[in-house]
């Protein structure tokens, strides 16, 4: 039953999709994608930097060491 639904969905998508797409990507689109990729990368690096002690603490909890939280208590 599940396989039949997927097959129907894929078939409907292929039948209803146009065979020719008259799409246009201007030169600014590439730089927008690069900016988005850079923002995701640097945002992830910042999040890792801000939460590094908590991330490290997740792996050290089994060894009996206490980790300090964001408030400095612990």
Long-range contacts (C-beta under 8 A, 24 or more apart in sequence): none
